[in-house]
Amino acid sequence: MPSTSQGRRFEFIDALRGFAALAVVLPHTLGLFIYPHPSWLSQLFLRLAEYGRASVEVFFVVSGFAIAYSLRDAVSGSFSLGRFMLRRAVRLDPPYWAGLLLGGLVVIIRARVTHESIALPSPGKVLAHLLYLQDILGLGQFNVVFWTLCLEFQLYLAFAIMMRSISSLRGTTRASSGIWAEADRYGWLMVAAFLLSLILSHTVWPMLPGWFVPFFYLFLSGSLAAWKTLGRISDRLFQLCLLAMALALLAKPEAARVFGFLAVFAVYVAIRRGGLHRWLAGRAAQSLGRISYSIYLVHVPIAGVFLGLRTRLAPDSKLVSLLCLSGVYLSTIALALLFHRVVEVPCLRLSQQLKRSRSAEAQGIQQAPPA
């Protein structure tokens, strides 16, 4: 997560991401509460699972904030689209590949235990997953949550192209008077793209996996929040965007869209109250934020293991279901801590080295004497 000053993080943003990761685990444990006979516990967890699924939209808002803030200096000519995407790939791809391997390992172990045959995926499906194209090509997912990673890649690329395109134009500073003073050029581009995506998402393009367009407004709402933090968009213009988002809920008051709005609204309140560095800054919340990506990657295979365990031990026991749910969360957090340390941290360090080397190169170019 980018920082406002060297070594400082947006603690509230990190914590939101961590809690959203925990919430997303819940719908994938729903099988633990499906019994041979109707149960009040099943109904309760059906409702909770719906809220858990809706928490995915929080990730898009948080990602928009993080990426926009990281590209706050894109106004300079040193911004490289290729270098940016390389850094994102170095940061995110190896943990994603490790998650794929974990899922495959669990499938193999389950097949061995149950004496079933192992269905190997085609090389084309594996390649599609490595390139985040499985949904676009209609090949299905190895892991049901990976559809959001495909969208994240598209969102990063689309936003970076936007920023690179306008950074190549002259006169990118904020106007001093009139309506144009409400935001700089980047901010106005974000607002225009936000409104267009908001309209498309609530009319002709439903929120379905595959393409980023219907989710782009959530990402851009977070980006606009980052621009608000930087003072590059006025409070009044940001409030108008929030109002448009709230009015759109009247057309489609779905839980996912509501959670997306609540996430960006909470970030806005934190900005106004100076809470970005104070709220949810405790050690536990920050630890969850740091390992949120790993939680997202590993929880589905673990949930599958405990579902098989519960089915074998006591298919109609509510107590065993609750114990297995606790086991899912504890095992997920433990494995996510290991994933984070062994896989994520080295990737993060390499990504930061690429950023520093690019910054040093750009600074050298700027300080070089004219020929």
C-alpha positions in Angstrom: 0.0 0.0 0.0 1.4 3.4 -0.9 2.1 5.9 1.7 1.9 9.7 2.1 5.4 9.9 3.5 8.3 7.5 3.5 7.5 4.3 5.3 4.0 5.3 6.3 0.9 3.4 5.3 -2.8 4.1 5.0 -3.8 1.9 7.9 -7.5 2.3 7.4 -7.3 1.1 3.8 -5.2 -1.8 4.8 -7.6 -2.9 7.5 -10.6 -2.6 5.1 -8.8 -5.0 2.7 -8.1 -7.5 5.6 -11.6 -7.6 6.9 -13.0 -8.0 3.4 -10.7 -10.9 2.9 -12.1 -12.6 6.0 -15.6 -11.9 4.9 -15.0 -13.5 1.5 -14.0 -16.8 3.2 -17.5 -17.2 4.6 -19.5 -18.0 1.4 -17.0 -20.8 0.5 -17.7 -22.5 3.9 -21.4 -22.6 3.3 -21.3 -26.3 2.5 -20.4 -26.9 6.1 -24.0 -25.9 7.1 -26.0 -27.8 4.5 -27.7 -30.7 6.4 -29.9 -33.6 5.4 -32.7 -31.8 7.3 -33.7 -28.1 7.3 -31.9 -26.0 10.0 -32.0 -22.5 11.3 -28.2 -22.5 11.2 -28.3 -23.1 7.4 -30.6 -20.1 6.9 -28.4 -17.9 9.1 -25.3 -18.8 7.1 -27.1 -18.4 3.8 -27.7 -14.8 4.8 -24.1 -14.3 6.1 -22.7 -15.8 2.9 -24.6 -13.3 0.8 -22.8 -10.5 2.7 -19.5 -12.3 2.3 -19.9 -12.4 -1.4 -20.7 -8.7 -1.6 -17.4 -7.9 0.2 -15.5 -8.6 -3.0 -16.5 -5.2 -4.2 -14.5 -3.7 -1.3 -11.4 -5.0 -3.0 -12.1 -3.1 -6.2 -12.5 0.2 -4.2 -9.3 -0.4 -2.2 -7.4 -1.4 -5.3 -8.5 1.8 -7.0 -7.2 3.9 -4.1 -3.9 2.1 -4.0 -3.2 2.1 -7.7 -4.2 5.7 -8.2 -2.0 6.8 -5.3 0.9 4.8 -6.5 0.6 6.6 -9.9 0.2 10.1 -8.3 3.5 11.2 -10.1 2.4 9.9 -13.5 2.2 13.6 -14.6 6.0 13.3 -15.0 7.4 12.0 -18.3 9.1 9.2 -16.5 5.9 7.1 -16.2 6.3 3.9 -18.1 3.2 1.7 -18.8 5.4 -1.3 -19.4 7.4 -0.9 -16.2 4.2 -0.4 -14.2 2.6 -3.6 -15.5 5.9 -5.5 -15.0 5.9 -4.4 -11.3 2.3 -5.5 -10.9 3.1 -8.8 -12.5 6.1 -9.3 -10.2 4.1 -8.4 -7.2 1.0 -10.5 -7.9 1.7 -13.3 -10.3 4.0 -15.6 -8.3 1.6 -15.8 -5.3 -1.2 -16.4 -7.8 0.8 -19.3 -9.4 1.5 -20.7 -5.9 -2.3 -20.6 -5.2 -2.9 -22.5 -8.4 -0.4 -25.2 -7.3 -2.0 -25.4 -3.9 -5.4 -26.0 -5.4 -4.0 -28.7 -7.7 -2.2 -30.3 -4.7 -5.5 -30.4 -2.7 -7.3 -32.0 -5.7 -4.6 -34.7 -6.0 -4.7 -35.5 -2.2 -8.5 -35.6 -2.2 -8.5 -38.0 -5.2 -6.0 -40.2 -3.4 -8.1 -40.3 -0.3 -11.4 -41.0 -2.0 -9.8 -43.3 -4.6 -11.1 -41.2 -7.5 -9.4 -40.6 -10.8 -7.5 -37.3 -11.3 -8.7 -35.2 -14.2 -5.8 -33.2 -15.5 -6.5 -29.8 -17.0 -5.6 -29.1 -20.7 -2.5 -27.1 -21.5 -4.7 -24.5 -23.0 -6.6 -24.0 -19.7 -3.4 -23.8 -17.8 -2.0 -21.2 -20.2 -5.3 -19.2 -20.0 -5.1 -19.1 -16.2 -1.5 -17.9 -16.4 -2.6 -15.0 -18.7 -5.8 -14.3 -16.7 -7.9 -15.1 -19.8 -9.9 -18.1 -18.5 -13.2 -16.2 -18.0 -13.0 -14.4 -21.3 -12.3 -17.7 -23.1 -15.1 -19.4 -21.2 -12.8 -22.1 -19.8 -13.8 -22.0 -16.2 -11.8 -21.5 -13.0 -9.5 -23.8 -11.1 -10.5 -21.8 -8.0 -13.9 -20.0 -7.9 -12.4 -16.7 -6.5 -9.8 -16.3 -9.3 -12.3 -14.4 -11.5 -11.6 -11.3 -9.4 -7.9 -11.6 -10.1 -8.6 -11.6 -13.9 -10.7 -8.4 -13.4 -7.9 -6.8 -11.3 -5.4 -7.3 -14.1 -7.8 -5.6 -16.5 -8.5 -2.8 -14.1 -4.8 -2.1 -13.6 -4.1 -2.1 -17.3 -7.1 0.1 -18.2 -6.4 2.7 -15.5 -2.6 2.8 -16.3 -3.4 3.4 -20.0 -5.7 6.3 -19.0 -3.0 7.8 -16.8 -0.3 7.3 -19.5 -2.4 8.8 -22.2 -3.1 12.0 -20.4 0.4 12.3 -19.0 1.7 12.6 -22.5 -0.4 15.8 -23.0 0.8 19.2 -22.1 -0.8 21.4 -19.6 -1.7 18.7 -17.1 -1.8 21.1 -14.1 -5.0 22.1 -12.4 -6.8 25.1 -13.7 -7.1 28.1 -11.4 -10.6 29.2 -12.0 -14.0 28.1 -13.2 -15.4 24.6 -13.2 -12.0 23.2 -14.3 -10.6 24.2 -10.9 -12.6 21.4 -9.4 -10.0 18.8 -10.5 -6.8 18.4 -12.5 -6.9 16.7 -15.9 -6.4 13.3 -14.4 -9.3 13.9 -12.0 -11.6 15.0 -14.7 -10.7 11.9 -16.8 -11.4 9.7 -13.7 -14.8 11.4 -13.2 -15.8 11.0 -16.9 -14.8 7.3 -16.9 -16.5 6.8 -13.5 -19.8 8.2 -14.7 -19.7 6.2 -17.9 -18.9 3.0 -16.2 -21.5 3.7 -13.5 -24.2 4.1 -16.2 -23.1 1.0 -18.1 -23.0 -1.1 -15.0 -26.5 -0.2 -14.0 -28.1 -0.5 -17.5 -26.8 -2.6 -20.3 -23.8 -4.3 -18.7 -24.5 -6.4 -15.6 -21.9 -7.2 -13.0 -20.8 -10.6 -14.3 -17.3 -12.2 -14.4 -15.3 -11.8 -17.5 -14.8 -8.1 -18.4 -13.8 -5.2 -16.2 -16.2 -2.6 -17.5 -19.1 -3.0 -15.1 -16.7 -3.0 -12.1 -14.7 -0.1 -13.3 -16.8 2.5 -11.5 -15.9 0.8 -8.1 -12.2 0.9 -8.9 -12.5 4.6 -10.1 -14.4 5.6 -7.0 -11.4 4.5 -4.9 -9.1 6.3 -7.4 -11.1 9.5 -6.9 -10.8 9.0 -3.1 -7.0 8.9 -3.6 -7.1 12.1 -5.7 -9.2 13.7 -3.0 -6.5 12.7 -0.4 -4.0 14.4 -2.7 -6.1 17.6 -3.1 -6.4 17.0 -6.8 -10.2 16.9 -6.8 -12.5 19.2 -4.9 -14.6 18.0 -2.1 -17.7 19.2 -3.9 -16.9 17.2 -7.0 -16.2 14.1 -5.0 -19.5 14.4 -3.2 -21.3 14.6 -6.5 -19.7 11.4 -7.6 -20.8 9.8 -4.3 -24.3 11.1 -4.9 -24.4 9.6 -8.4 -23.3 6.3 -6.9 -26.0 6.4 -4.2 -28.7 7.3 -6.7 -27.6 4.4 -9.0 -28.4 2.1 -6.1 -32.1 3.0 -6.5 -32.0 1.3 -9.9 -30.1 -1.8 -8.7 -30.0 -2.0 -4.9 -27.9 -5.2 -4.9 -25.8 -6.2 -1.9 -22.6 -6.1 -3.8 -23.2 -2.5 -5.1 -24.3 -1.4 -1.6 -21.0 -2.7 -0.1 -19.0 -1.0 -2.8 -20.7 2.3 -2.0 -20.3 1.9 1.7 -16.6 1.1 1.2 -15.9 4.3 -0.7 -18.1 6.3 1.6 -16.2 5.0 4.6 -12.9 6.0 3.0 -14.4 9.5 2.3 -15.4 9.9 6.0 -11.9 8.7 7.0 -10.4 11.4 4.7 -12.6 14.1 6.2 -11.9 13.1 9.8 -8.2 12.4 9.4 -8.7 8.7 10.0 -6.7 7.2 7.2 -3.7 6.7 9.4 -5.6 6.3 12.8 -8.7 4.2 12.3 -8.2 0.4 12.6 -4.5 0.9 13.1 -4.2 -2.0 15.7 -1.7 -4.8 15.1 -4.3 -7.5 14.4 -6.2 -5.4 11.8 -2.9 -4.4 10.1 -1.6 -8.0 10.1 -4.8 -9.1 8.3 -4.4 -6.3 5.8 -0.8 -7.4 5.0 -1.8 -11.1 4.4 -5.2 -10.3 2.7 -4.0 -11.4 -0.7 -2.7 -14.7 0.6 -6.0 -15.2 2.5 -7.8 -14.8 -0.7 -5.6 -17.2 -2.6 -5.6 -20.1 -0.1 -8.9 -20.2 1.6 -11.0 -22.1 -1.0 -8.8 -25.3 -1.0 -8.7 -25.2 2.8 -12.5 -24.9 2.9 -12.8 -27.9 0.6 -10.6 -30.0 3.0 -12.8 -29.2 6.0 -16.0 -29.8 4.1 -14.8 -33.3 3.3 -13.8 -33.8 6.9 -17.1 -32.7 8.2 -19.0 -34.9 5.7 -17.0 -37.9 6.9 -17.2 -37.2 10.6 -20.7 -35.9 11.3 -22.8 -34.8 8.3 -25.7 -33.6 10.5 -23.8 -32.1 13.5 -24.0 -28.4 14.0 -21.2 -28.4 16.6 -18.9 -30.1 14.2 -19.8 -27.6 11.5 -18.9 -24.7 13.8 -15.6 -26.4 14.8 -14.8 -26.9 11.1 -15.6 -23.3 10.4 -13.1 -22.3 13.1 -10.6 -24.7 11.6 -11.1 -23.1 8.2 -10.3 -19.6 9.5 -7.4 -20.6 11.7 -5.8 -22.8 9.0 -6.4 -20.1 6.4 -4.7 -17.4 8.5 -1.8 -19.7 9.4 -1.2 -20.7 5.7 -1.6 -17.1 4.6 1.1 -16.0 7.0 3.4 -18.6 5.5 2.4 -17.7 1.9 3.0 -14.0 2.7 6.4 -14.6 4.2 7.7 -17.1 1.7 6.1 -16.0 -1.6 4.6 -12.5 -1.2 7.4 -10.7 0.6 10.2 -11.5 -1.9 7.9 -10.5 -4.8 7.1 -7.2 -3.0 10.8 -6.5 -2.5 11.6 -7.1 -6.1 8.7 -4.9 -7.2 9.9 -2.1 -5.0 13.5 -2.5 -6.4 12.1 -2.1 -9.9 10.3 1.1 -8.8 13.4 2.5 -7.1 15.6 1.7 -10.1 13.1 3.5 -12.4 13.0 6.5 -10.1 16.7 6.7 -10.0 17.0 6.4 -13.7 14.4 9.2 -14.2 16.1 11.4 -11.7 19.4 10.9 -13.5 17.8 11.9 -16.8 16.3 15.0 -15.2 19.6 16.1 -13.6 21.8 15.5 -16.7 23.2 18.7 -18.2 22.1 19.7 -21.7 24.2 18.4 -24.5 
